[in-house]
Amino acid sequence: MIRRHFRHGTVRVVLVTAVLGALVSTVGPQLGGAGTVPAPLTAAKLRIAVPGAENNVTPFTITFGSTPNTHDFLNLVYDTLFWSQVKPEPDSWLAESAEPNADYTSWTVKLKPGLTWQDGKPLTADDILFTFDYYLTYKGSAGRYSHHVADVPPYTSGEVLDPLTVRLDFSAPAPQFRSLPGADLAIIPKHQWEGITDPKTMTDLPIGSGPYQVVEIQPDQLYRLKANPNHVMGKPTVDELELVVVKDPAAAFAALQTGDIDMVANNVPPELRDEFAGGGDVAMLKGSKFESTQMFFNARKEPLSDPILRKAISMSTDLQAIVDTVLLGQGVPGSDTFIHPDSPWAAPTPGHEYDPAAAVKSLDDAGYVAGADGVRSSPAGTKLEFSILVNSFAPGDIRAAQLVAEQTLALGVKFTVESLDPATLRERRASTVDAVPEYDAYVSTLEAHAHVDPDALYYFFHSPGAKGFGVSVSGFTNASFDGVVEGATIIPLDERADELNTAEEILADEIPGMSLWYRTGEYAYRPAAYGGWVSDPGHGIFTKRSFLPDTVAAAHPPEVVAVAVTEAPAVTEASAVEPATAATEAAVAPAATVVAATPADSSGEDNGGSALPWVVGIGAVGIAGGGLLMRSRRKTAPTDDDD
């Protein structure tokens, strides 16, 4: 039976902060008890809804079922040498330092002393060398992570110099080492992995060095994680996390409103945003995840292999209208240059070319002739009728695809939207260098890695072959693009701008993928359960830093009497946390304002502003697909069916 929690009454919440140098007051529902009650910065247990399972949470077995949260899910369990990949100069983490030789082909890494694995065994330089060697040896089983060892930068070998020091050698300059792979590659324990010759067959509970240890898995339903008291950054502020798999977003947010869930890892649906800003038990925080949603074309399949056709489809698509309709304006329209406009690697003038008349003319000039039904055919006689594959658990993506289909019909291109479960969608997309897949286009969501990795364009769009993984994205082929992005990989980060700008201009001209939007990160939680959330740029608030004592304390100083923030303090390079200031907060919501939910509209009716059926009657909601009603406990490892 779903547990329900009700809170009544209102209370004046007072915020006193030395940083703002001002007294801010606001009225909202009380967070429990009489008088002003601070949102707790510690908790015994939190229940967090994630949208999908990740097998047994290892770098080799994850399914990306919880995308765009997969990377941060994994990094609750594992640590990296530095943190985070979002910054060109990331913070020290497991590594105390990493120094290159003169040409960046060798890096000497010094570990912090006293590091341990979650089972108590020492974490030493042997584990670092083993990790790099293992990813290289089994590069075919860990594409998301091993490519920064097996491809760029090209790791070759290493040597342990002493228990805390290891040298790692590369066959080409690796100027980006500290951020990638240093701040991205999950370090694995030699004593758990050295006997495993097929990493995808490992079904044991993982052992990492991260802030949380997985102690129980209910396949496709729930993960129970216990705090690691010996973590390098201190004992976590929350003793236990229960990550509950809730695939239906409407069910996840309904459970948050009833108190069955304390936080939802995914963005707040636009339809619920005003509800959560209205005062109640649920608060909303902002935190950029550099998240993007795009429609990739199968650039190897005729006639979509023609860049003129792809560009015409893009020019016929009004991205601002899609953002206004699907996200109710809570996002930035996609850029034809692909990279998120806030990324340090973004083109200086990102934007989208919307010109339906020019699109029509370009197809006329290229010999695409309209038939009696208005649908064009290619010069070779292939009718321009295509399907768009979309995740059936992503109503926003479905609606966006429908709008693309509506807008491009006037161009003479007919799209139909095909909604599939994630596993089937991945299967339909599957591709190899030698075989052209049959799909036409698909919609996907990407996390920060796609936009903050200085080599992201190389990986996503290099011509199919031994380099990159473009074959599994769109199959885009352009020799000039390949030369530019290959050359950029060995150039120091602060000298790559010209190369990356040139590459982005090629993408804008040929459109292998049409970026639809970059979502404004907004996340909902229950302040009475926990108030220590921290915004880590590129990671949102579902990030390990939200549970680490130093960053939580810095983000929520003792001067704060009561906190239910709408803008989580951001992590910075210098101090790890950026406290709210009058200047930085002027353009956003106040640093500490109570926001919460009132009962949702139960009709679920689409009245024109959006076609998303997010809002449901709480009393009628079953937490389907997520196992939220499951209360049994069993220690087990998941099977291959968990994706």
MIKE-945190 format. One record per residue (C-alpha): z negated, x, y; residue in three letters. Coordinates in steps of 0.02 Angstrom, whole numbers, plus 32768, in hexadecimal, padded with zeros to 4 digits. Layout:
<recs>
ZXYAla;...
</recs>
This chain:
<recs>
800080008000Met;802B804380ACIle;7F8F8072810CArg;7F88802A81BBArg;7F26806B824DHis;7F0C800882EDPhe;7EC380438390Arg;7E9B7FD48423His;7E6C7FE584D7Gly;7E9B805C8562Thr;7E4A80F285B1Val;7E6E815E8648Arg;7EA48209860BVal;7E7F829A8681Val;7ED88341867DLeu;7E8F83D486D9Val;7EF5847286D0Thr;7EE585138730Ala;7F9D85368718Val;7FD5849C8776Leu;7F4384AB87EDGly;7F3C83EF87FAAla;7EE6835887B2Leu;7F5A82E48753Val;7F24823C8713Ser;7F7D81B686B2Thr;7F4E81188658Val;7F7580FF85A1Gly;7F2980C284FEPro;7E8F812184C6Gln;7EA481A1843DLeu;7E0C816283E0Gly;7D5781438414Gly;7D14811E84BFAla;7D3C81848559Gly;7DB28215856BThr;7DD9826684C4Val;7E40830684B8Pro;7ECC830F843AAla;7E87838483B4Pro;7ECE843483A5Leu;7E98844182EFThr;7EA783CA825DAla;7E7783BF81A7Ala;7F1E83728174Lys;7FC1833681C1Leu;804882CC8172Arg;80F582F881B5Ile;8195829B8189Ala;822C8308815FVal;82D782BD813APro;82FB83138095Gly;82BB837F8007Ala;82D4843C7FFAGlu;82BA84597F3FAsn;822D84D87F2BAsn;8243851F7FDBVal;828A85CC7FBCThr;831A861E801BPro;8385860E7F7EPhe;835F855A7F4AThr;835784FA7FEEIle;83D084677FF7Thr;83D9844F80B5Phe;83A1839E8094Gly;832C83A58129Ser;83AC83EE81A2Thr;839684148232Pro;82E4843A81FBAsn;830B84A28161Thr;82F2854D81B1His;824A851E81FDAsp;821484C9815CPhe;8237856A80FDLeu;81DF85D48180Asn;813C8576816BLeu;813885CF80C2Val;8190867480E7Tyr;818986F08175Asp;820B876081C3Thr;81FD880E820DLeu;820C87C682BDPhe;820A8719830CTrp;827786C68340Ser;833386D78329Gln;834C867383C8Val;831D87078436Lys;838487A78440Pro;82DE88058447Glu;826D87A283D1Pro;81B187B583C1Asp;815D88298346Ser;812987CB82A8Trp;811788238200Leu;816688BB8250Ala;8107891E82D2Glu;81A98970830ASer;825D899482D8Ala;82BA8A288322Glu;83738A53830DPro;83CB8AF982FFAsn;84498B2B8384Ala;84D98ABF8345Asp;84738A2C8302Tyr;84A58A4C824DThr;83F28A6B8215Ser;83518A148243Trp;82A08A50821FThr;822789BE820CVal;816B89D4821ELys;8100894881D7Leu;805B890B821ALys;7FC8894981B0Pro;7F6888D6813BGly;7FF388598114Leu;7FDE87F08077Thr;803C876F8013Trp;7FF386C17FFCGln;7FB386F37F50Asp;7F4F87827F9DGly;7FBE88137F67Lys;7FED88947FECPro;809188818049Leu;80DA8930805FThr;8179898D808AAla;81AA897D7FD1Asp;81BA88C17FECAsp;822988D88085Ile;82A0894C8029Leu;829F88DA7F91Phe;82C888448000Thr;83618895804DPhe;839D88D87FA6Asp;8383882F7F52Tyr;83E487CC7FD5Tyr;8472884A7FC8Leu;847488457F09Thr;847387867F01Tyr;84D687647F9FLys;853486D67F4AGly;849286737F35Ser;844D86777FE5Ala;84DB865F805FGly;8471861E80EEArg;840986BD80EETyr;84628744808CSer;84F8874A8100His;849287B0817BHis;847A883280F3Val;851C882A808FAla;85988809811DAsp;855F882981D0Val;8504889A81E5Pro;853D88EE8143Pro;849E892F80F0Tyr;84BA89B88070Thr;84138A02803ASer;83688A388074Gly;82D48AA78053Glu;82188A8C8055Val;81CD8B1580C1Leu;81178AE280AAAsp;80BB8A40807EPro;80D689FC812ELeu;81808A498158Thr;822F8A298117Val;82DB8A668150Arg;836D89ED813FLeu;841F8A2F8146Asp;84C089D58175Phe;85778A048161Ser;859E89CD8213Ala;853989C382B4Pro;84B4893A82AEAla;847C89298365Pro;843D88788345Gln;83C588AB82B8Phe;832188728308Arg;836287C1831FSer;83D787B7828ALeu;83A987D48200Pro;82FF880F8241Gly;82C987698288Ala;832686FC820CAsp;83188745815DLeu;828686FF80F7Ala;8227879180A9Ile;820787727FF0Ile;818487C17F7CPro;81C388407F00Lys;8140880E7E80His;8183875B7E76Gln;823E877D7E7ETrp;826088247E2BGlu;827987D87D7DGly;82E887497DB7Ile;83A1876E7DA4Thr;83E086C37DD9Asp;837C868F7E73Pro;83B885DC7E6BLys;835D85C67DC5Thr;82B285F17E0CMet;824785547E00Thr;819785977E1FAsp;8137856A7EBALeu;816685EA7F3FPro;80F9867A7F78Ile;811386AF802BGly;80B086FD80B7Ser;80C5866A812FGly;803C85FE8179Pro;8046857E80ECTyr;804C8589802FGln;80A185037FC7Val;801F84C47F4AVal;807184257F0DGlu;811D83D77F06Ile;814683247EDAGln;820283327EC4Pro;826582DD7F4DAsp;81C4828F7F8FGln;813F83047FD1Leu;810C83B87FEFTyr;805583E78003Arg;8035848A805FLeu;7F8E84E18077Lys;7F6585548108Ala;7F6F860E80E6Asn;7ECA8652812EPro;7F0D8705812CAsn;7FAC86E7818EHis;7FE4877381FFVal;7FCD87048298Met;7F2686BB8262Gly;7EE886268200Lys;7F51858C8229Pro;7F0685028292Thr;7F2C847B8210Val;7EE184918163Asp;7F61842C8102Glu;801083E98120Leu;805F835E80BCGlu;811A835E80D9Leu;815582B380A3Val;820E829A807CVal;824881FF80D9Val;830681F880DALys;83148157813EAsp;82EC818081F5Pro;82BB80CC821CAla;823980D48192Ala;81F7817B81CFAla;81D8813E8280Phe;819080998244Ala;811480FC81DBAla;80E881638274Leu;80C280C582D5Gln;80528080824CThr;7FF381248236Gly;80348152818AAsp;808B81E881D7Ile;8045825A825FAsp;80EA82A78298Met;81A582948275Val;820583378270Ala;82A982EC82ADAsn;82D882B1835AAsn;8299820C839CVal;8325818A838DPro;83628159843BPro;833480A5841AGlu;827C80D38405Leu;827081498498Arg;823B80C58516Asp;81C1807C8499Glu;816A81248485Phe;8165813A8542Ala;810E8094855AGly;805A80C0852EGly;800980BB8483Gly;7FD5812683F0Asp;8077818983DFVal;80A782138458Ala;814E82678474Met;816F83208495Leu;8209837E84CELys;823F841D8479Gly;82ED8467846DSer;832D848883BELys;83DC84BC83F8Phe;841584338382Glu;84CA83FC837ESer;85328375832CThr;85EB83908311Gln;8683835282B3Met;86DB83DD8254Phe;879183CB8221Phe;87DB840C8180Asn;8848848C81D7Ala;889D84BF8134Arg;88E08412810BLys;898283D68159Glu;8999838F81D9Pro;88E883B68218Leu;8918846C8203Ser;897B845582A5Asp;890F8487833CPro;897B841783ACIle;8941837F834ALeu;888A83B58347Arg;888C83D78402Lys;88DD832E8425Ala;885682D583C1Ile;87D383328425Ser;8823830984CDMet;88268250849CSer;876C824D847AThr;86F6821D8507Asp;865A827F84D7Leu;85F38241856AGln;8610818E8533Ala;85D981BD8483Ile;853A820F84C5Val;851681788534Asp;853380FD84A5Thr;84E581568410Val;845C81BC8465Leu;8443814B84FBLeu;846481E38566Gly;83E282528512Gln;845682E484F0Gly;84DC83558537Val;85928331850APro;85DD83B38498Gly;863D844884D9Ser;86EA8478849BAsp;86AA852C8494Thr;863084F58409Phe;8597855E8437Ile;850385008482His;850C85118541Pro;845885518548Asp;847985DC84CCSer;8481868D8512Pro;852C869A84BDTrp;857885FE850BAla;86198608856EAla;85FD860F862BPro;865785698644Thr;863584FA85AEPro;8677844B85B0Gly;86EB83CC8561His;879F83A6858FGlu;87B382E9858DTyr;886582B785B8Asp;88AE822D854APro;8953822A85A7Ala;896D82E5858CAla;893D82CF84D5Ala;89C5824A84BEVal;8A4782B98512Lys;8A19834F84A7Ser;8A3882ED8406Leu;8AD982A3844BAsp;8B1783518476Asp;8AE5839483CAAla;8B49830E836EGly;8ABD829C8334Tyr;8B1481F28332Val;8ABB81498335Ala;8AE680C782B2Gly;8AF1800B82C5Ala;8A357FFD82ACAsp;8A14807D8335Gly;89DB810482BEVal;8A3981A782D1Arg;8A858216824CSer;8A9282D28250Ser;8B3A83298262Pro;8B34833D81A5Ala;8B1E8282818EGly;8A62827C8165Thr;8A0E81E581B0Lys;8978820E821FLeu;88F981AC81BBGlu;8858820B8197Phe;87A681F0815ESer;8706823481ABIle;8679825A8131Leu;85CC82318176Val;851A823C8134Asn;84E3818C8106Ser;843181B48141Phe;846D81E381F0Ala;84948141824CPro;84B6819E82EEGly;853A8207829AAsp;8588816C824EIle;8592811682F6Arg;85DB81B28347Ala;866381BC82C3Ala;868B810582DFGln;869E81248399Leu;871081B8837BVal;877A8147830DAla;878080C08393Glu;87AD8138841FGln;8836819883C2Thr;889080FD8383Leu;88EC80F38429Ala;892D81A38407Leu;897C81648367Gly;88FC81B582F4Val;88A08143827BLys;87F5817A823BPhe;8788811C81C0Thr;86D0814681ADVal;8690816A80FEGlu;85D3816880EDSer;858F81D2805DLeu;84E8820D801FAsp;84CA82C4804EPro;84E4830A7F9FAla;858B82B27F8BThr;85C182E78039Leu;859D839E8010Arg;85FF838C7F6EGlu;869583417FC9Arg;869083D08047Arg;868684597FC3Ala;870D84DA7FD9Ser;874885857F9FThr;87BF86047FE7Val;884385D67F65Asp;883685187F68Ala;885084A87FFFVal;87D0841A7FFCPro;880A83668008Glu;879A83288095Tyr;87E1830C8144Asp;8749831B81B4Ala;868C830E81ABTyr;85FA82FE8223Val;856883778215Ser;84CD83AD8272Thr;84A68465828DLeu;840584BD82BAGlu;83E885478339Ala;842D85D182C9His;84DF859482E9Ala;84CA85AD83A4His;8452863D83BEVal;849786B4833BAsp;8504872F839DPro;857587358303Asp;857C867982EAAla;86328667831ELeu;866186EF82A2Tyr;860886958215Tyr;863F85E38239Phe;86F485FD8268Phe;8735869F821DHis;87CF868081B2Ser;87A5865880FCPro;878B86F38094Gly;870887788075Ala;86C487708126Lys;865786E5816BGly;864B8638811EPhe;86D085DE8181Gly;871D85A380DDVal;868A852C80C5Ser;868984EF817AVal;873B84C581ADSer;87AF85498167Gly;87E885758218Phe;886486068218Thr;8892866D82B0Asn;88B4872882A5Ala;88928747835ESer;87EB86EE8351Phe;87BE875582B7Asp;87E087F88311Gly;877687C983A7Val;86DD878E8346Val;86E5881E82CAGlu;86E68899835BGly;8654884383AFAla;85DF885B831AThr;85C88915833BIle;85B8890B83F9Ile;8509890F8445Pro;84CC8860846DLeu;84CD8878852AAsp;858488AF8525Glu;85D1882384BEArg;85F387A18543Ala;86AE87BF8558Asp;86D187BB849EGlu;866C871E847FLeu;86B886C68516Asn;876686ED84D5Thr;873886A88429Ala;86F386098475Glu;879285EF84DBGlu;87F785F7843AIle;8786857383ECLeu;879B85058486Ala;885885108475Asp;886284F183BAGlu;87C884838394Ile;879D84A882DDPro;8702844182FEGly;86DF83C28386Met;862E83D083C9Ser;85F0832083EBLeu;85488343843CTrp;84B283B5844FTyr;841A83498438Arg;8389834C84B2Thr;82F483768444Gly;826F82EF8447Glu;81EC82DF83BETyr;8166825F839BAla;80B68279835ATyr;8008822B835BArg;7F96828883D5Pro;7EF982468381Ala;7F2C82A482E3Ala;7F5E83498336Tyr;7F8A838283E5Gly;7FAF843A83CCGly;806D842C83C8Trp;80CC84BB8418Val;818384BF8448Ser;81D6855B8402Asp;828485658452Pro;8308854C83CDGly;828985038353His;824A846683A9Gly;81948442837FIle;81A0843D82C1Phe;818784F882BCThr;810585708278Lys;80CE8598832AArg;808884E7833ASer;8003851982BBPhe;7FD985CB82EELeu;7F3485DF834BPro;7F6B865483D6Asp;800685F48408Thr;7FAD854C83FCVal;7F1C858C8466Ala;7F9285D684E8Ala;7FF7853684F1Ala;7F5D84C88501His;7EDD8528856APro;7E2884EC8573Pro;7E4684AC8624Glu;7EA4841A85D7Val;7E26838E85C1Val;7E9B83168568Ala;7F4C83348531Val;7FD982C784F3Ala;806B8328853AVal;811E82F68555Thr;815A83A88568Glu;8113842384EBAla;80EF84CD853APro;817B85458511Ala;816C85EB84B7Val;81A48681851DThr;81C9873584F3Glu;813F877D855EAla;80A887138535Ser;80DE86AC849DAla;80B8860D84FEVal;80F085D285A9Glu;806C856485FAPro;80A784D48663Ala;80C284FB871AThr;80EE848E87ACAla;819584E787BBAla;81C984DE8706Thr;818F842C86EDGlu;81DD83E7878CAla;828183C38735Ala;82348376869AVal;81A68304866BAla;80F6833186A6Pro;809E83B68640Ala;801F833A85FEAla;804582828602Thr;80108205857FVal;80A581AC8531Val;809D8139849DAla;80E780A8843DAla;80E17FEE844DThr;81207F7F83BFPro;81D77F9B8399Ala;825C7F1783AAAsp;82687ED382F9Ser;83137E878308Ser;83757F2682E5Gly;84017ED58349Glu;84907F3A8390Asp;84AB7EF2843CAsn;85327F678478Gly;84CF7FFB84B9Gly;84CD804A840DSer;84F5801D835CAla;845F80788311Leu;83F0800682A8Pro;8357807482C8Trp;82D97FF48302Val;82907F8D8276Val;81FF7F188260Gly;816B7F80822AIle;81257EFA81BBGly;81C67EF48157Ala;81E07FAE8145Val;81D87FFD809AGly;81D780BA809CIle;826F80C3802BAla;82B381667FECGly;821E81C8802CGly;819781A97FAEGly;811C81808039Leu;80C581017FCCLeu;80AC81837F45Met;7FF781B97F39Arg;7FF982127E90Ser;7FDD82CD7E89Arg;803183437E11Arg;805583FD7E1ALys;810984197DEDThr;81A484747E20Ala;823F84117E50Pro;82DD840B7DECThr;839184257E1FAsp;839F836A7E39Asp;8331836F7ED3Asp;83C283837F4BAsp;
</recs>
